[in-house]
Amino acid sequence: MSSFLHSLIPYHPFKALYVFSVALFTAIRAPFWLIHLLPSFLRQHPSWTLRQAFMVHLTKVALYHTCLVRSHPVWSLSPGAEKERYDRISPSQKDVYRAVLDDREIKPVEVGGTWFPTVYNPADAKRKAVILHFHGGAFVLGDGRKRDLSYGAGLLTSHTDCWVFGLQYRISSNPGCRFPAALQDAVTAYQWLLDRGIPASSIILSGDSAGANLAIALLRYITDNPDVLPKPKAALLWCAWVNPARCLNPYTCSSNRNYKTDYLEDIFVEWGVQTYAAPPLDATNPYISPMNHPFRCEGVPMWVQFGEVEILADDVTKFAEGMRKFEGNEVELHEDKGAPHDIFLIGEMLGFADTAEKMAGAMGKWLKEKL
């Protein structure tokens, strides 16, 4: 398809026609994909079930076309289906937006977030801490609400004694939401939790994929500015996207050794980095691409998880090894055999629910020792 036709797809009526044709042809081709994948030796990975092989392929196709039409969540702070579990948060009046967050164009705004499994209740003796979670989606997809985060939040609440607060931060697929918008929102949420009387020693940062990148950026901001915010208790990083700068190369995914066994596509990560690190920003900035910029975070143990056969496996491993070189840093690296990217977020849909449960169980045991 020519670049001219590509440029028309995000706009109606071309968008509607394209979506209809893709849905039709996918429905026609799906039975043939299933037949092709029946023999285990034809699947992307020999250990995968038919369901896993089919769903990873279907997700890859769906993600590609979603990016082509530039489909993304509409920004809204309406409670919606989350009802009383949704909280709106105004920017902090305290001097917490310094240095990298002091941007000429991008300013702190009101954001929102959803509590899991119920509204936060400090009188509930069963839950001892709060996990502040940042959703994935290459900074262009996702919203951290019930439909988006229920599965991942369920893993966290089932295997820890914590509430989860899923932040709806600004995504860069919306105008005027490049970096540092998401990091400003992360600081807003962190300070809001502190203002509610939740001590930093009872807050755990968490994020999957791009959300893990954001969790790392927040942790870096806290350590770079020790007089602004106190350190959290721990950090949980799921399939962290630690090198967006690499994705300016249009063949980042397709040239990776794990391309066949993952659903990430070049068009997806390229869309993410081009909008999140839009000019005049440099995508190699340590706050955007932390892989080659390890830092000291003594006193904040980190759980770093990745899938064995995902595209980001080598980058995550390199990041963890770099962080371990600093005296006082505690980094637990966890590999899930045969797993693609971000089973924390969509493991059930992909057919990797058993692996995701074991992964969350290992995390829960590790975190219990830290609390």
N, C-alpha and C positions, 0 to 999 in steps of 0.2 A: 504494500500500500504506500502510495507516495506521501511525502511530508505534507503536501498541500491538503490531501484528504484527511490525514491525521489531524491537522489543525482545525478541521471543521467538526470533528466528532464530539467535542465537549459542548457543542451548541445545538439547541433545538432548531428545526426538527430532526437534524442529523443524528443527535444523541439518541432520541427515542427509536429511530429506525435502526440504529446500530445495536442498541441493547436488545431489541426484538429479534434481530437476525442472529445475534450471538446466542441468545437463549434457545432459539429454534435449532440452530446447527449443533449446539452442545447437547441438546436432548436427543438429536438424531445420532450423534457420534458416541454418546455415553455407552450404549450396549456393546459397541465394537471395542471400546477401551477395556471394558470388563472382560470380554472374550480374550483379548490380547494378553491381559494380565493374569489369566487363569493359571498358566504354568508358572511356578514359583521362580524359575530361572529367567523369566522375562520381566520380573518385577524390578523396581529400582534398587531394592536391597533384598538379599536372599532370606533375611529373617522376617521380612514384612508379611503380614497377612494380605489377602486379597482386598479387604476393606481399607487397610492402611495405604496400600499402593494406589488404589483407585482414588481415595480422598486426597492424598497428597497431589496427585496429578490434577484432579478437579479444582483444588484450591489454587494451584499454580495458574491454571487457565482463567479462573475467576478473578484472581488478583491482577493478572495482566490486563484484562479488559476493564476492570475497575479503574486502573490507572490511566488507561487510554481515554476513558470518558471523563476523567478527573472527578469521579464521584467521591464525595466526602460528607461527613455529618454537618448539618446546619447548626451554627452556634446558637444556643439558646440556654438561658438560665432558668427556664420554667421547670418546676419540680417534676412534672410529667408522671410517668409510671412509678417513679421512686417515692413520690408523695412526701411523707414526713421524714423519710430517710435522707432527703436531699437538703443540703445546707448551702446557702449563698454566703460568700465571704468577701468583704470589702478589703481593699488594700490597707496595709498597716499604716498607722499614723506615726509609727516609730521610724527611726533612721536606720532602716534595714536594707535599703536598696542602694548599695554603694558600688564603687569601682565598676566592674564589668556590667552591673545592672543599671548603671546610670547612663542611659542611652538618649540621644537627642530626639529620636523619633518614637521609640517604643517605650511606653509608660505602663506602670502597674494599673490593672483594671479589676473590676469585680469578677470573681470566678465562682465556681460551685463544686460540689462533690457529693458523693453518695456513701453512706455508711453501710457496712455489712457486718454481721448478718441482720443487725437491728440498729436503731438509733443508739448512739453512745450514751451509756448510763454509768457514771462513776461509782454508783452504789452496787453495781453488779460485781460480786466477789469472784465470779468464775473467770472473768477476763482481767488481765493484769496490765496490758499495754495496748498501744495503738500502732498499727502498721499504716504508714502513709504511703499509698501505692500510686505509681505513675504508669499508666497504660502504654502499650506499644502501638505501632502503626507508622513507623518511619517519620513521625511528626506530622503526617498528613491525614491519617485515618484514626478512628477510635474516639471515645469520649469518656471512658471510665464509668459509665452508667450501668444499670442492671443488665441490660441486654449484652453489653460489651464485656463486662468484667465479672459476671456472676460465677462463671466456672473457676477462674483464677482466684477470686476472693474466697470461693468455697473451699479451695485447697488450703488457703491460708488459715481460715477460721476453723477448719476441721482438724488441722494438725498443730495449732498453737492456741494459747489462751489469750488471744488478742482480738480486738476489733480491727476492722480494715476501713480506712477512708480512701476511696478512689477519687482522685482529683480530676476534675474536668478542666485541664489546662488548655490554653490557646494552641491550636494546631496551625502549622505554617501554610497549609493549603488555603487558609483564609487570608484576605488582604491585611497587611500591616501586622502580621504575626510571626515574623522571623525571630531568630534569636536576638535578644534574650527574653522574649515574651514568656516562653514556657518556664524559664528559670525564675523570672519574677513571680510567676504564679506559684511555683514550688515554694519560694520563700514566703509568699503571702500565706499559704496553707500551713507551713511549718510554724510561723509566728502565731497564727490563729490558734493552733493546737496549744501552744505555750500559754497564750492569753486565756485559754479555757481552764487553765490550772493543771494541764498535763505536763509533767516534768520531762525534760529532754531524755532523762534516763529511762523513760517509759515510752519512747517513740522509736520505732524501727523504720528506716527508709526502705522502700522496695520499688522495683520497676522491672518490666519485661521489655526486651528489645530496645526501642528508642526510649521507653520509659526508664530502663536501666541506665541509659546514657544520661538521662535527666537526673536520676538519683545520684550518679557519680558527680555530675556538675554541682548539685546542691551540696554534697559532701565536700567537694573541693572549695566551694564558696565559704562554707562554714569554717574549714580549716585555714583558708587564706585570710579570713576576717574573724579571728577568735573573739574580738570584742563586740561582735554584732549578734551572733547566735551561738548557743551552746551546742556541743556535739550530741548526736543521737546515740541510742544504745547500740545499734547494729545496722547493717545494710544487707539487703537481699537482692541479688542481681541475677536476673533470669535471661539468658541468651543476650547479653548486653551488646548493643550496637556501638562498639568502641572506636570505630574508624570511619565515620561518614565521609571524610575527605577522600578516601580511596574510591568512593562511589561516584566521584566526578568522572571517573573512567567509565565510559558507556558499556563496558563488557566485564564489569566487576563480578557479577554473579555467574554469567555464562562461561567465564573462563576459570571458575573455581573448581577444584577437584571434587567438591561435593554438590555440584550443580544438579546432577541427576537425582540426588536423594533429598532435595529440598524444594520448597515451593517459592522461595524468593526469586524475584525477577529483576533484571537490570532497570527496567522502566520504573519500578517501585522505589528502589533505593535512590535512583537518580532524581526522581521527583522530590523525594524527601530532602536530600542534601541541597538541591538547587533552590528550594524555597526556605528551608530552615537557615541555611548559611548564605542567603542571598546577598548580592553586592550591597554595601562595600565590605562585607565580612570575609574573613579568611577561614576556610573550612578546617585548616590545620590548627586553629585556636585550641589550646588545651581544654577549654570548656565545651568544645564541640566534638573534638576527636581526641579522647584521652589516652588512646592505646600507647602512644609513644611519649606520653607525659605522665608517668607515675608520680605519686605524691605521698607524703607521710600523713596517715590518718590514725595515729596511735590512739588506742582506746575505743576504736570503732571496728569490731570484728566484721568481716565481710564474707558472705556466702555467695560464691560465684558459680553459677550453673550453666551448662551448655549441652547441646545435643551432639553426639559423636559424629553424625553424618550431616550436620547443618553447614551452611556456607560460612557462618561466623565462627566456627569452631577454633580455627587457628588464631584468629584475632583475639578471642576471649582468653585463650590460653596464654598468649603473649602479654595481654594486659595483666592477668593474674600474676604471672611470673615477675613482671616489672614491679607490681605493688609489693610483692614479697621481699624485694631487695631492700626496702626501707626497714630499719630496725624499729620494732614496736608494732609494725603492721601485722595483723592476723588475717590471713586469707585462706578460706576453705574452698578448694576447687572441686566441683562435682560434675562428673561426666555421665550422661545417660546414654547407654549403648543403643545403637540403632535408631536414635531419635533425631527427627528433623528440628527445624527452628521453632522455638516458642511453644512447646507443648504445655507450658504453664497457662497460656491464654486459650489455645484451641486444641488441647490434647484429646479431649473427649470427641470433638468433631472429627479429628483425623484418625481416630481409632487407637490412640495411645493413652487411654485413660489409666490402664494398669501401671504403665511406666510413670505417668504423672503422679499417681497416688504414692508410689514408692519414692519418687523424687521428693514430694512434699513431706512424706514421713521422715525421710533422712534430714530434711531441713528442720522439721519440728523438733527432732531429737537434738540437733545441733543448737538451735535457738534456746531450747529449754535450759541448756547448760550455761547460756550467757545471761539469762534473765535473773 
